[in-house]
Amino acid sequence: MRRGLLNYLLVAVCILLAPLFFSGSYLLNVLVFAGINTMLAVALNLLVGYAGQISLGHAAFFGLGAYLSGVLTTTYGWDPWLTMPVAALSVGILAFIVGFPILKLKGHYLAMATLGLGIIVYIVFNEWVDVTGGPSGLSGIPNLHLGTLVFDGDRRNYYLVWSCALCCMLLSCNLANSRLGRAFRAIHDAEVAARVLGVNARLLKVQVFALSAAVCALAGSLYAHVMTFIEPATFGFNTSVELLTMVVIGGLGSTYGPFLGALLLTLLPEFLRVMRDYDIVFYGGMLMVMTIFLPGGLVRGIPGLWHKPLALRRAKGDAADA
Amino acid sequence: MDFGTQLLQYLLSGLSTGAIYALIGIGFSIVYHAIGIINFAQGEFVMLGGMVTLFLLQSLHLPLWAAIPLAVLLASLAGLVFERLAIRPLRKAPPLSLVIVTIGGSILIRGLAMVIWGNDTHRLPSFSGDDPITVAGATLLPQHLWIFGITIALIILNKWFFSHTISGKAMRACSYNPRAAGLVGIDVRRMTMFAFMISAAMGALAGIIAAPLTMTSYDVGIMLGLKGFCAAIIGGMSSGLATVVGGLVLGVLESLGAGLISSGYKDAIAFVILLLILLLRPQGLFGRPESERV
Protein backbone atom coordinates (compact mmCIF):
# COMPACT_ATOMS: atom_id res chain seq x y z
CA MET A 1 0.00 0.00 0.00
CA ARG A 2 2.87 2.39 0.85
CA ARG A 3 4.39 1.60 -2.49
CA GLY A 4 1.06 2.28 -4.17
CA LEU A 5 0.94 5.72 -2.62
CA LEU A 6 4.52 6.43 -3.65
CA ASN A 7 3.79 5.42 -7.24
CA TYR A 8 0.73 7.61 -7.27
CA LEU A 9 2.65 10.64 -5.96
CA LEU A 10 5.35 10.06 -8.56
CA VAL A 11 2.80 10.00 -11.40
CA ALA A 12 1.03 13.05 -9.96
CA VAL A 13 4.26 15.08 -9.73
CA CYS A 14 5.20 14.15 -13.31
CA ILE A 15 1.78 15.22 -14.57
CA LEU A 16 1.76 18.49 -12.65
CA LEU A 17 5.27 19.42 -13.78
CA ALA A 18 4.73 18.49 -17.44
CA PRO A 19 3.41 21.92 -18.59
CA LEU A 20 6.74 23.50 -17.63
CA PHE A 21 8.33 21.66 -20.53
CA PHE A 22 5.66 22.21 -23.17
CA SER A 23 4.54 25.71 -22.24
CA GLY A 24 2.61 27.48 -24.97
CA SER A 25 2.96 24.64 -27.45
CA TYR A 26 0.23 22.82 -29.30
CA LEU A 27 1.17 19.72 -27.37
CA LEU A 28 -0.29 21.21 -24.21
CA ASN A 29 -3.64 21.47 -25.96
CA VAL A 30 -3.44 17.81 -26.94
CA LEU A 31 -2.53 16.90 -23.37
CA VAL A 32 -5.75 18.54 -22.13
CA PHE A 33 -7.67 16.02 -24.22
CA ALA A 34 -5.39 13.25 -23.01
CA GLY A 35 -6.56 14.19 -19.52
CA ILE A 36 -10.21 13.88 -20.46
CA ASN A 37 -9.52 10.56 -22.17
CA THR A 38 -7.66 9.39 -19.08
CA MET A 39 -10.75 10.05 -16.97
CA LEU A 40 -12.90 8.13 -19.43
CA ALA A 41 -10.48 5.22 -19.68
CA VAL A 42 -10.08 4.99 -15.89
CA ALA A 43 -13.87 5.00 -15.55
CA LEU A 44 -14.34 2.31 -18.18
CA ASN A 45 -11.59 0.26 -16.56
CA LEU A 46 -13.54 0.19 -13.29
CA LEU A 47 -16.24 -1.70 -15.14
CA VAL A 48 -14.32 -3.74 -17.72
CA GLY A 49 -11.01 -4.25 -15.98
CA TYR A 50 -12.10 -4.77 -12.39
CA ALA A 51 -15.59 -6.20 -12.63
CA GLY A 52 -15.09 -7.89 -16.01
CA GLN A 53 -18.29 -6.50 -17.55
CA ILE A 54 -17.86 -5.19 -21.07
CA SER A 55 -19.43 -1.96 -22.28
CA LEU A 56 -19.51 -0.76 -25.86
CA GLY A 57 -21.68 2.22 -25.07
CA HIS A 58 -19.67 4.36 -22.72
CA ALA A 59 -19.46 7.23 -25.19
CA ALA A 60 -23.18 7.67 -24.48
CA PHE A 61 -22.52 8.58 -20.84
CA PHE A 62 -19.68 10.87 -21.90
CA GLY A 63 -22.08 12.51 -24.37
CA LEU A 64 -24.94 12.75 -21.87
CA GLY A 65 -22.66 14.56 -19.44
CA ALA A 66 -21.48 16.94 -22.13
CA TYR A 67 -24.97 17.64 -23.45
CA LEU A 68 -26.51 18.07 -19.99
CA SER A 69 -23.83 20.61 -19.12
CA GLY A 70 -24.06 22.27 -22.50
CA VAL A 71 -27.84 22.55 -22.63
CA LEU A 72 -28.32 23.55 -19.00
CA THR A 73 -25.72 26.32 -19.18
CA THR A 74 -26.55 27.73 -22.62
CA THR A 75 -30.32 27.28 -22.90
CA TYR A 76 -31.27 27.54 -19.25
CA GLY A 77 -28.43 29.76 -17.99
CA TRP A 78 -27.40 27.54 -15.08
CA ASP A 79 -24.08 28.05 -13.35
CA PRO A 80 -21.46 25.63 -14.81
CA TRP A 81 -20.30 24.55 -11.35
CA LEU A 82 -23.84 23.59 -10.47
CA THR A 83 -24.51 21.69 -13.68
CA MET A 84 -21.46 19.46 -13.36
CA PRO A 85 -22.54 17.57 -10.24
CA VAL A 86 -26.14 17.58 -11.45
CA ALA A 87 -25.08 16.04 -14.77
CA ALA A 88 -22.82 13.45 -13.13
CA LEU A 89 -25.45 12.52 -10.57
CA SER A 90 -28.32 12.24 -13.02
CA VAL A 91 -26.27 10.17 -15.49
CA GLY A 92 -25.17 7.97 -12.58
CA ILE A 93 -28.78 7.45 -11.52
CA LEU A 94 -29.82 6.75 -15.10
CA ALA A 95 -27.06 4.17 -15.44
CA PHE A 96 -28.10 2.65 -12.13
CA ILE A 97 -31.67 2.20 -13.34
CA VAL A 98 -30.65 0.95 -16.79
CA GLY A 99 -27.92 -1.20 -15.27
CA PHE A 100 -30.24 -3.55 -13.41
CA PRO A 101 -31.78 -5.19 -16.46
CA ILE A 102 -28.75 -4.79 -18.73
CA LEU A 103 -26.11 -6.24 -16.42
CA LYS A 104 -28.13 -9.41 -16.09
CA LEU A 105 -26.69 -10.20 -19.52
CA LYS A 106 -23.23 -11.64 -19.97
CA GLY A 107 -20.39 -11.59 -22.47
CA HIS A 108 -21.43 -10.97 -26.06
CA TYR A 109 -25.01 -10.22 -25.16
CA LEU A 110 -23.92 -7.53 -22.73
CA ALA A 111 -21.62 -6.07 -25.37
CA MET A 112 -24.48 -5.91 -27.86
CA ALA A 113 -26.95 -4.44 -25.36
CA THR A 114 -24.58 -1.65 -24.28
CA LEU A 115 -23.75 -1.03 -27.92
CA GLY A 116 -27.45 -0.70 -28.71
CA LEU A 117 -27.88 1.70 -25.80
CA GLY A 118 -24.97 3.80 -27.04
CA ILE A 119 -26.36 3.99 -30.56
CA ILE A 120 -29.85 4.94 -29.36
CA VAL A 121 -28.41 7.82 -27.31
CA TYR A 122 -26.29 8.88 -30.29
CA ILE A 123 -29.35 8.91 -32.56
CA VAL A 124 -31.22 11.03 -30.02
CA PHE A 125 -28.33 13.56 -29.95
CA ASN A 126 -28.62 13.79 -33.72
CA GLU A 127 -32.38 13.89 -34.06
CA TRP A 128 -33.57 15.95 -31.09
CA VAL A 129 -32.60 19.12 -32.92
CA ASP A 130 -34.66 21.52 -30.76
CA VAL A 131 -32.63 20.71 -27.68
CA THR A 132 -29.25 19.42 -28.84
CA GLY A 133 -28.83 21.43 -32.04
CA GLY A 134 -28.69 18.20 -34.05
CA PRO A 135 -25.73 17.21 -36.21
CA SER A 136 -24.43 20.79 -36.43
CA GLY A 137 -23.75 20.79 -32.71
CA LEU A 138 -24.20 23.08 -29.74
CA SER A 139 -21.98 26.12 -29.40
CA GLY A 140 -21.44 28.98 -26.98
CA ILE A 141 -20.97 26.83 -23.87
CA PRO A 142 -19.31 29.02 -21.20
CA ASN A 143 -15.85 28.28 -19.79
CA LEU A 144 -15.57 27.39 -16.14
CA HIS A 145 -14.34 30.13 -13.82
CA LEU A 146 -13.25 30.54 -10.21
CA GLY A 147 -13.92 34.12 -9.15
CA THR A 148 -12.08 36.14 -11.76
CA LEU A 149 -9.96 33.22 -12.93
CA VAL A 150 -11.48 31.96 -16.19
CA PHE A 151 -10.36 28.55 -17.44
CA ASP A 152 -9.85 29.52 -21.06
CA GLY A 153 -6.14 28.99 -21.80
CA ASP A 154 -4.47 25.66 -22.44
CA ARG A 155 -2.40 25.80 -19.26
CA ARG A 156 -5.37 26.58 -17.04
CA ASN A 157 -7.44 23.88 -18.68
CA TYR A 158 -4.54 21.49 -18.31
CA TYR A 159 -4.51 21.88 -14.55
CA LEU A 160 -8.30 21.83 -14.34
CA VAL A 161 -8.64 18.60 -16.33
CA TRP A 162 -5.64 16.79 -14.92
CA SER A 163 -6.54 17.52 -11.31
CA CYS A 164 -9.87 15.81 -12.00
CA ALA A 165 -8.08 12.98 -13.80
CA LEU A 166 -5.73 12.55 -10.84
CA CYS A 167 -8.70 12.35 -8.49
CA CYS A 168 -10.16 9.62 -10.71
CA MET A 169 -6.91 7.69 -10.64
CA LEU A 170 -6.76 7.98 -6.86
CA LEU A 171 -10.33 6.73 -6.67
CA SER A 172 -9.52 3.80 -8.94
CA CYS A 173 -6.35 3.02 -6.98
CA ASN A 174 -8.13 3.04 -3.65
CA LEU A 175 -11.07 1.09 -4.95
CA ALA A 176 -8.80 -1.63 -6.31
CA ASN A 177 -7.24 -2.18 -2.90
CA SER A 178 -10.47 -2.09 -0.95
CA ARG A 179 -12.94 -4.77 0.03
CA LEU A 180 -15.08 -3.67 -2.92
CA GLY A 181 -12.17 -3.99 -5.32
CA ARG A 182 -11.55 -7.54 -4.19
CA ALA A 183 -15.24 -8.30 -4.58
CA PHE A 184 -15.11 -6.96 -8.15
CA ARG A 185 -12.14 -9.11 -8.99
CA ALA A 186 -13.94 -12.10 -7.55
CA ILE A 187 -16.91 -11.36 -9.82
CA HIS A 188 -14.50 -10.99 -12.72
CA ASP A 189 -12.84 -14.34 -12.14
CA ALA A 190 -15.82 -16.46 -11.16
CA GLU A 191 -19.16 -14.82 -10.60
CA VAL A 192 -20.90 -17.89 -9.26
CA ALA A 193 -18.11 -18.59 -6.79
CA ALA A 194 -18.20 -14.96 -5.66
CA ARG A 195 -21.93 -15.16 -5.07
CA VAL A 196 -21.55 -18.37 -3.13
CA LEU A 197 -19.10 -16.54 -0.88
CA GLY A 198 -21.68 -13.87 -0.15
CA VAL A 199 -20.77 -11.16 -2.67
CA ASN A 200 -23.89 -9.41 -3.87
CA ALA A 201 -22.75 -9.61 -7.47
CA ARG A 202 -25.90 -8.21 -9.04
CA LEU A 203 -25.92 -5.02 -6.98
CA LEU A 204 -22.15 -4.51 -7.13
CA LYS A 205 -22.10 -4.77 -10.92
CA VAL A 206 -24.84 -2.16 -11.20
CA GLN A 207 -23.08 0.09 -8.70
CA VAL A 208 -19.79 0.01 -10.54
CA PHE A 209 -21.64 0.59 -13.82
CA ALA A 210 -23.30 3.68 -12.33
CA LEU A 211 -20.04 4.95 -10.84
CA SER A 212 -18.25 4.50 -14.11
CA ALA A 213 -21.05 6.27 -15.99
CA ALA A 214 -21.01 9.18 -13.53
CA VAL A 215 -17.25 9.65 -13.95
CA CYS A 216 -17.72 9.59 -17.73
CA ALA A 217 -20.43 12.22 -17.42
CA LEU A 218 -18.08 14.39 -15.35
CA ALA A 219 -15.47 14.04 -18.09
CA GLY A 220 -18.17 15.00 -20.59
CA SER A 221 -19.03 18.16 -18.64
CA LEU A 222 -15.35 19.11 -18.51
CA TYR A 223 -15.06 18.46 -22.23
CA ALA A 224 -18.05 20.70 -22.96
CA HIS A 225 -16.69 23.57 -20.87
CA VAL A 226 -13.15 23.25 -22.20
CA MET A 227 -14.19 23.01 -25.88
CA THR A 228 -17.21 25.39 -25.56
CA PHE A 229 -18.63 23.46 -28.53
CA ILE A 230 -20.00 19.90 -28.78
CA GLU A 231 -21.37 17.80 -31.63
CA PRO A 232 -22.86 14.29 -31.72
CA ALA A 233 -20.00 12.82 -33.80
CA THR A 234 -17.72 13.01 -30.73
CA PHE A 235 -19.96 10.62 -28.82
CA GLY A 236 -20.58 7.87 -31.35
CA PHE A 237 -19.76 4.18 -31.52
CA ASN A 238 -16.17 4.91 -32.60
CA THR A 239 -15.51 6.74 -29.36
CA SER A 240 -16.80 3.81 -27.33
CA VAL A 241 -14.45 1.50 -29.21
CA GLU A 242 -11.57 3.94 -28.87
CA LEU A 243 -12.10 4.03 -25.11
CA LEU A 244 -12.09 0.26 -24.95
CA THR A 245 -8.90 0.25 -27.04
CA MET A 246 -7.23 2.59 -24.56
CA VAL A 247 -8.09 0.32 -21.65
CA VAL A 248 -7.07 -2.86 -23.43
CA ILE A 249 -3.81 -1.45 -24.75
CA GLY A 250 -2.89 0.06 -21.42
CA GLY A 251 -3.81 -2.99 -19.42
CA LEU A 252 -7.20 -4.19 -18.23
CA GLY A 253 -7.64 -4.02 -14.50
CA SER A 254 -4.51 -2.07 -13.71
CA THR A 255 -4.45 1.37 -12.11
CA TYR A 256 -2.14 3.14 -14.52
CA GLY A 257 -2.82 1.07 -17.63
CA PRO A 258 -5.81 3.14 -18.77
CA PHE A 259 -3.79 6.29 -18.14
CA LEU A 260 -0.96 5.02 -20.35
CA GLY A 261 -3.40 3.82 -22.99
CA ALA A 262 -5.23 7.15 -23.07
CA LEU A 263 -1.98 9.10 -23.24
CA LEU A 264 -0.63 6.89 -26.01
CA LEU A 265 -3.76 6.89 -28.16
CA THR A 266 -4.27 10.65 -27.81
CA LEU A 267 -0.67 11.55 -28.56
CA LEU A 268 0.14 8.99 -31.24
CA PRO A 269 -2.16 10.37 -33.96
CA GLU A 270 -0.61 13.80 -33.40
CA PHE A 271 2.90 12.46 -33.90
CA LEU A 272 1.94 10.27 -36.83
CA ARG A 273 0.27 12.93 -38.95
CA VAL A 274 1.12 10.93 -42.04
CA MET A 275 -1.24 8.20 -40.85
CA ARG A 276 -4.27 10.49 -41.10
CA ASP A 277 -6.42 8.09 -43.12
CA TYR A 278 -4.80 4.99 -41.75
CA ASP A 279 -5.60 5.65 -38.11
CA ILE A 280 -8.68 3.41 -38.24
CA VAL A 281 -6.56 0.58 -39.70
CA PHE A 282 -4.03 1.23 -36.98
CA TYR A 283 -6.67 1.07 -34.22
CA GLY A 284 -8.12 -2.17 -35.49
CA GLY A 285 -4.75 -3.79 -36.01
CA MET A 286 -3.47 -2.65 -32.64
CA LEU A 287 -6.59 -3.95 -30.88
CA MET A 288 -6.16 -7.38 -32.47
CA VAL A 289 -2.40 -7.65 -32.02
CA MET A 290 -2.60 -6.56 -28.40
CA THR A 291 -5.40 -9.00 -27.54
CA ILE A 292 -3.58 -11.89 -29.17
CA PHE A 293 -0.01 -11.22 -28.08
CA LEU A 294 -0.18 -8.98 -25.01
CA PRO A 295 -3.49 -9.83 -23.33
CA GLY A 296 -2.32 -8.07 -20.17
CA GLY A 297 -1.72 -4.75 -21.94
CA LEU A 298 1.37 -2.55 -21.89
CA VAL A 299 1.49 -2.32 -18.11
CA ARG A 300 1.91 -6.06 -17.67
CA GLY A 301 3.08 -6.98 -21.15
CA ILE A 302 6.27 -4.95 -21.28
CA PRO A 303 7.64 -6.22 -17.94
CA GLY A 304 6.39 -9.66 -19.02
CA LEU A 305 8.52 -9.53 -22.16
CA TRP A 306 11.44 -8.81 -19.90
CA HIS A 307 10.71 -11.57 -17.43
CA LYS A 308 9.89 -14.28 -19.91
CA PRO A 309 13.39 -14.76 -21.37
CA LEU A 310 14.81 -14.61 -17.83
CA ALA A 311 12.39 -17.28 -16.66
CA LEU A 312 13.18 -19.38 -19.71
CA ARG A 313 16.91 -19.11 -19.11
CA ARG A 314 16.44 -20.05 -15.49
CA ALA A 315 14.36 -23.06 -16.50
CA LYS A 316 17.05 -24.11 -18.95
CA GLY A 317 19.71 -23.68 -16.32
CA ASP A 318 17.75 -25.92 -13.96
CA ALA A 319 17.39 -28.54 -16.65
CA ALA A 320 21.14 -28.44 -17.33
CA ASP A 321 21.87 -28.86 -13.62
CA ALA A 322 19.64 -31.90 -13.38
CA MET B 1 -52.05 6.86 -52.70
CA ASP B 2 -54.55 5.74 -50.06
CA PHE B 3 -53.53 4.42 -46.66
CA GLY B 4 -53.96 0.75 -47.54
CA THR B 5 -51.64 0.94 -50.53
CA GLN B 6 -49.18 2.93 -48.48
CA LEU B 7 -49.16 0.21 -45.83
CA LEU B 8 -48.65 -2.43 -48.50
CA GLN B 9 -45.74 -0.42 -49.88
CA TYR B 10 -44.09 -0.20 -46.45
CA LEU B 11 -44.74 -3.89 -45.89
CA LEU B 12 -43.11 -4.90 -49.19
CA SER B 13 -40.03 -2.75 -48.75
CA GLY B 14 -39.83 -3.87 -45.13
CA LEU B 15 -39.89 -7.51 -46.18
CA SER B 16 -37.07 -6.98 -48.65
CA THR B 17 -34.78 -5.28 -46.10
CA GLY B 18 -35.90 -7.92 -43.61
CA ALA B 19 -34.73 -10.65 -45.96
CA ILE B 20 -31.28 -9.06 -46.01
CA TYR B 21 -31.22 -8.88 -42.20
CA ALA B 22 -32.27 -12.52 -42.06
CA LEU B 23 -29.36 -13.65 -44.23
CA ILE B 24 -26.89 -11.67 -42.12
CA GLY B 25 -28.51 -13.02 -38.97
CA ILE B 26 -28.12 -16.62 -40.15
CA GLY B 27 -24.43 -15.86 -40.69
CA PHE B 28 -24.17 -14.74 -37.06
CA SER B 29 -25.86 -17.85 -35.74
CA ILE B 30 -23.78 -20.26 -37.85
CA VAL B 31 -20.60 -18.89 -36.28
CA TYR B 32 -22.25 -18.76 -32.88
CA HIS B 33 -23.16 -22.42 -33.04
CA ALA B 34 -19.74 -23.44 -34.33
CA ILE B 35 -17.61 -21.73 -31.72
CA GLY B 36 -19.90 -19.96 -29.27
CA ILE B 37 -18.92 -16.39 -30.10
CA ILE B 38 -20.66 -13.44 -31.68
CA ASN B 39 -18.58 -12.37 -34.64
CA PHE B 40 -18.67 -8.58 -34.52
CA ALA B 41 -16.92 -8.55 -37.90
CA GLN B 42 -19.89 -10.23 -39.60
CA GLY B 43 -21.15 -6.91 -40.95
CA GLU B 44 -17.82 -6.26 -42.62
CA PHE B 45 -18.25 -9.30 -44.82
CA VAL B 46 -21.56 -7.82 -45.95
CA MET B 47 -19.70 -4.65 -46.86
CA LEU B 48 -16.96 -6.67 -48.57
CA GLY B 49 -19.55 -8.39 -50.75
CA GLY B 50 -20.84 -5.12 -52.15
CA MET B 51 -17.50 -3.37 -52.41
CA VAL B 52 -15.60 -6.28 -53.98
CA THR B 53 -18.35 -6.77 -56.57
CA LEU B 54 -18.15 -3.09 -57.39
CA PHE B 55 -14.39 -3.28 -57.68
CA LEU B 56 -14.58 -6.30 -59.99
CA LEU B 57 -17.18 -4.57 -62.16
CA GLN B 58 -15.48 -1.21 -62.43
CA SER B 59 -11.78 -1.94 -62.33
CA LEU B 60 -11.60 -5.38 -63.89
CA HIS B 61 -14.66 -4.87 -66.14
CA LEU B 62 -16.02 -8.31 -65.34
CA PRO B 63 -19.67 -9.00 -66.22
CA LEU B 64 -22.09 -9.05 -63.29
CA TRP B 65 -22.70 -12.82 -63.44
CA ALA B 66 -18.96 -13.45 -63.01
CA ALA B 67 -18.31 -10.69 -60.50
CA ILE B 68 -20.89 -11.86 -57.97
CA PRO B 69 -19.66 -15.44 -57.41
CA LEU B 70 -16.07 -14.23 -57.42
CA ALA B 71 -16.88 -11.60 -54.80
CA VAL B 72 -18.65 -14.18 -52.63
CA LEU B 73 -15.64 -16.46 -52.97
CA LEU B 74 -13.21 -13.68 -52.03
CA ALA B 75 -15.32 -12.71 -49.03
CA SER B 76 -15.41 -16.28 -47.81
CA LEU B 77 -11.63 -16.42 -48.20
CA ALA B 78 -11.49 -13.28 -46.08
CA GLY B 79 -13.59 -15.15 -43.52
CA LEU B 80 -11.10 -18.00 -43.60
CA VAL B 81 -8.12 -15.69 -43.11
CA PHE B 82 -9.92 -13.91 -40.29
CA GLU B 83 -10.62 -17.18 -38.51
CA ARG B 84 -7.03 -18.35 -38.93
CA LEU B 85 -5.35 -15.14 -37.79
CA ALA B 86 -7.69 -13.83 -35.13
CA ILE B 87 -9.97 -16.54 -33.77
CA ARG B 88 -7.82 -19.66 -33.76
CA PRO B 89 -4.99 -18.22 -31.63
CA LEU B 90 -7.60 -17.26 -29.01
CA ARG B 91 -9.52 -20.52 -28.77
CA LYS B 92 -9.12 -20.74 -25.03
CA ALA B 93 -9.34 -17.02 -24.25
CA PRO B 94 -12.12 -15.49 -22.13
CA PRO B 95 -15.16 -14.11 -24.02
CA LEU B 96 -14.05 -10.52 -23.39
CA SER B 97 -10.89 -11.09 -25.44
CA LEU B 98 -12.89 -12.68 -28.22
CA VAL B 99 -15.33 -9.76 -28.29
CA ILE B 100 -12.42 -7.35 -28.48
CA VAL B 101 -10.55 -9.28 -31.13
CA THR B 102 -13.58 -9.48 -33.44
CA ILE B 103 -14.23 -5.76 -32.92
CA GLY B 104 -10.60 -5.13 -33.76
CA GLY B 105 -10.98 -7.27 -36.86
CA SER B 106 -14.07 -5.38 -37.98
CA ILE B 107 -12.35 -2.03 -37.56
CA LEU B 108 -9.32 -3.32 -39.43
CA ILE B 109 -11.36 -4.66 -42.37
CA ARG B 110 -13.40 -1.45 -42.52
CA GLY B 111 -10.24 0.65 -42.38
CA LEU B 112 -8.55 -1.35 -45.12
CA ALA B 113 -11.65 -1.01 -47.29
CA MET B 114 -11.57 2.75 -46.78
CA VAL B 115 -7.89 2.94 -47.64
CA ILE B 116 -8.32 0.78 -50.77
CA TRP B 117 -11.64 2.03 -52.13
CA GLY B 118 -11.99 5.48 -50.56
CA ASN B 119 -14.99 6.72 -48.59
CA ASP B 120 -17.46 7.43 -51.39
CA THR B 121 -20.89 5.86 -51.54
CA HIS B 122 -21.50 3.67 -54.57
CA ARG B 123 -24.41 1.94 -56.18
CA LEU B 124 -24.25 -1.45 -57.83
CA PRO B 125 -26.25 -1.80 -61.07
CA SER B 126 -29.54 -3.68 -60.63
CA PHE B 127 -29.46 -7.29 -61.75
CA SER B 128 -32.22 -6.88 -64.31
CA GLY B 129 -33.20 -3.29 -64.99
CA ASP B 130 -35.12 -0.71 -62.98
CA ASP B 131 -38.61 -0.88 -64.50
CA PRO B 132 -41.04 -0.82 -61.57
CA ILE B 133 -43.69 -3.52 -61.28
CA THR B 134 -47.07 -2.56 -59.82
CA VAL B 135 -48.61 -4.95 -57.28
CA ALA B 136 -52.07 -3.89 -56.05
CA GLY B 137 -51.11 -0.23 -56.24
CA ALA B 138 -47.72 -0.59 -54.56
CA THR B 139 -44.53 -0.53 -56.62
CA LEU B 140 -41.82 -3.15 -56.58
CA LEU B 141 -38.47 -3.08 -58.35
CA PRO B 142 -37.10 -6.17 -60.10
CA GLN B 143 -34.31 -6.07 -57.56
CA HIS B 144 -36.83 -6.72 -54.78
CA LEU B 145 -37.80 -9.93 -56.55
CA TRP B 146 -34.16 -10.91 -56.81
CA ILE B 147 -33.77 -10.31 -53.08
CA PHE B 148 -36.80 -12.48 -52.24
CA GLY B 149 -35.74 -15.20 -54.67
CA ILE B 150 -32.11 -15.40 -53.59
CA THR B 151 -33.05 -15.30 -49.91
CA ILE B 152 -35.52 -18.15 -50.28
CA ALA B 153 -33.00 -20.17 -52.31
CA LEU B 154 -30.30 -19.60 -49.70
CA ILE B 155 -32.57 -20.59 -46.84
CA ILE B 156 -33.48 -23.83 -48.59
CA LEU B 157 -29.83 -24.50 -49.45
CA ASN B 158 -28.87 -23.80 -45.86
CA LYS B 159 -31.51 -26.17 -44.53
CA TRP B 160 -30.46 -28.87 -46.97
CA PHE B 161 -26.79 -28.44 -46.13
CA PHE B 162 -27.27 -28.73 -42.39
CA SER B 163 -29.68 -31.65 -42.44
CA HIS B 164 -28.66 -33.72 -45.44
CA THR B 165 -24.93 -33.42 -46.10
CA ILE B 166 -22.21 -35.07 -44.09
CA SER B 167 -20.33 -31.78 -43.53
CA GLY B 168 -23.48 -30.04 -42.41
CA LYS B 169 -24.29 -32.82 -39.96
CA ALA B 170 -20.72 -32.76 -38.70
CA MET B 171 -20.99 -29.02 -38.10
CA ARG B 172 -24.19 -29.53 -36.15
CA ALA B 173 -22.51 -32.21 -34.09
CA CYS B 174 -19.74 -29.76 -33.22
CA SER B 175 -22.27 -27.20 -32.07
CA TYR B 176 -23.91 -29.70 -29.72
CA ASN B 177 -20.72 -31.00 -28.21
CA PRO B 178 -17.33 -30.27 -29.78
CA ARG B 179 -15.56 -32.79 -27.63
CA ALA B 180 -17.83 -35.68 -28.47
CA ALA B 181 -17.70 -34.64 -32.12
CA GLY B 182 -13.92 -34.79 -31.95
CA LEU B 183 -14.09 -38.27 -30.43
CA VAL B 184 -16.10 -39.64 -33.34
CA GLY B 185 -13.51 -38.35 -35.76
CA ILE B 186 -14.87 -34.95 -36.78
CA ASP B 187 -12.18 -32.34 -37.32
CA VAL B 188 -13.65 -29.63 -35.09
CA ARG B 189 -11.17 -26.97 -36.16
CA ARG B 190 -11.96 -27.54 -39.80
CA MET B 191 -15.67 -27.25 -39.06
CA THR B 192 -15.09 -23.93 -37.30
CA MET B 193 -13.21 -22.76 -40.36
CA PHE B 194 -16.10 -23.85 -42.61
CA ALA B 195 -18.55 -22.02 -40.38
CA PHE B 196 -16.62 -18.78 -40.80
CA MET B 197 -16.42 -19.27 -44.55
CA ILE B 198 -20.11 -20.05 -44.94
CA SER B 199 -21.21 -17.16 -42.78
CA ALA B 200 -18.89 -14.76 -44.60
CA ALA B 201 -20.23 -15.98 -47.94
CA MET B 202 -23.84 -15.56 -46.82
CA GLY B 203 -23.10 -12.09 -45.49
CA ALA B 204 -21.36 -11.12 -48.71
CA LEU B 205 -24.26 -12.34 -50.83
CA ALA B 206 -26.67 -10.36 -48.65
CA GLY B 207 -24.48 -7.29 -49.18
CA ILE B 208 -24.46 -7.81 -52.95
CA ILE B 209 -28.19 -8.23 -53.43
CA ALA B 210 -28.91 -5.23 -51.20
CA ALA B 211 -26.34 -2.89 -52.78
CA PRO B 212 -28.38 -1.93 -55.90
CA LEU B 213 -31.14 -0.61 -53.63
CA THR B 214 -29.43 0.70 -50.53
CA MET B 215 -26.02 1.78 -51.90
CA THR B 216 -22.73 0.57 -50.49
CA SER B 217 -19.68 2.21 -48.95
CA TYR B 218 -16.86 1.16 -46.68
CA ASP B 219 -18.92 1.71 -43.51
CA VAL B 220 -22.27 0.02 -44.31
CA GLY B 221 -21.10 -3.03 -42.38
CA ILE B 222 -21.67 -1.59 -38.91
CA MET B 223 -25.38 -0.94 -39.22
CA LEU B 224 -26.19 -3.96 -41.41
CA GLY B 225 -24.21 -6.19 -39.07
CA LEU B 226 -26.00 -4.91 -36.00
CA LYS B 227 -29.41 -5.25 -37.63
CA GLY B 228 -28.53 -8.78 -38.68
CA PHE B 229 -27.53 -9.56 -35.12
CA CYS B 230 -30.83 -8.11 -33.99
CA ALA B 231 -32.62 -10.53 -36.33
CA ALA B 232 -30.62 -13.42 -34.93
CA ILE B 233 -31.48 -12.39 -31.37
CA ILE B 234 -35.19 -12.19 -32.15
CA GLY B 235 -34.87 -15.66 -33.62
CA GLY B 236 -33.08 -16.95 -30.53
CA MET B 237 -29.77 -17.48 -32.41
CA SER B 238 -31.25 -20.31 -34.43
CA SER B 239 -29.81 -20.79 -37.88
CA GLY B 240 -33.15 -21.69 -39.33
CA LEU B 241 -36.57 -20.21 -39.84
CA ALA B 242 -36.81 -18.40 -36.50
CA THR B 243 -34.00 -16.04 -37.53
CA VAL B 244 -35.65 -15.51 -40.91
CA VAL B 245 -38.88 -14.55 -39.19
CA GLY B 246 -36.83 -12.33 -36.86
CA GLY B 247 -35.29 -10.53 -39.81
CA LEU B 248 -38.63 -10.05 -41.57
CA VAL B 249 -40.32 -8.77 -38.40
CA LEU B 250 -37.47 -6.32 -37.85
CA GLY B 251 -37.50 -5.14 -41.47
CA VAL B 252 -41.26 -4.57 -41.48
CA LEU B 253 -41.31 -2.80 -38.09
CA GLU B 254 -38.46 -0.58 -39.20
CA SER B 255 -40.11 0.28 -42.48
CA LEU B 256 -43.47 1.01 -40.79
CA GLY B 257 -41.72 3.07 -38.12
CA ALA B 258 -39.82 5.08 -40.70
CA GLY B 259 -42.94 5.66 -42.76
CA LEU B 260 -45.46 6.35 -40.04
CA ILE B 261 -43.42 7.80 -37.15
CA SER B 262 -40.12 9.36 -38.16
CA SER B 263 -37.42 8.38 -40.62
CA GLY B 264 -34.72 9.94 -38.42
CA TYR B 265 -35.40 7.47 -35.65
CA LYS B 266 -35.55 4.49 -38.04
CA ASP B 267 -32.26 3.01 -36.82
CA ALA B 268 -33.24 3.54 -33.20
CA ILE B 269 -36.26 1.26 -33.66
CA ALA B 270 -34.04 -1.74 -34.35
CA PHE B 271 -31.98 -1.10 -31.24
CA VAL B 272 -34.99 -0.57 -29.02
CA ILE B 273 -36.25 -3.95 -30.23
CA LEU B 274 -32.79 -5.44 -29.65
CA LEU B 275 -32.73 -4.15 -26.06
CA LEU B 276 -36.30 -5.26 -25.34
CA ILE B 277 -35.66 -8.75 -26.66
CA LEU B 278 -32.35 -9.06 -24.81
CA LEU B 279 -33.95 -7.92 -21.57
CA LEU B 280 -37.31 -9.63 -21.74
CA ARG B 281 -36.78 -12.75 -23.82
CA PRO B 282 -33.05 -13.42 -24.19
CA GLN B 283 -33.89 -16.88 -25.54
CA GLY B 284 -35.59 -15.28 -28.56
CA LEU B 285 -39.24 -14.87 -29.44
CA PHE B 286 -39.83 -18.55 -30.06
CA GLY B 287 -37.27 -20.24 -27.84
CA ARG B 288 -37.64 -21.91 -24.51
CA PRO B 289 -35.47 -20.52 -21.67
CA GLU B 290 -32.27 -22.42 -21.08
CA SER B 291 -30.97 -23.02 -17.61
CA GLU B 292 -27.36 -22.12 -17.01
CA ARG B 293 -25.00 -24.91 -16.10
CA VAL B 294 -22.27 -23.97 -13.66
Interface residues (C-beta under 8 A of the other chain):
Chain A: V48 G52 I54 L56 P101 I102 K104 L105 K106 G107 H108 Y109 A111 M112 A113 L115 G116 L117 I119 I120 I123 V124 N126 E127 V192 F237 V241 L244 V248 L252 D277 Y278 I280 V281 F282 Y283 G284 G285 M286 L287 M288 T291 I292 P295
Chain B: I37 I38 F40 L85 A86 P89 L90 A93 P95 L96 S97 V99 I100 V101 I103 G104 G105 S106 I107 L108 I109 R110 G111 L112 M114 V115 I222 L226 F229 I233 S262 G264 Y265 D267 A268 F271 V272 L274 L275 L278 L279 P282 V294
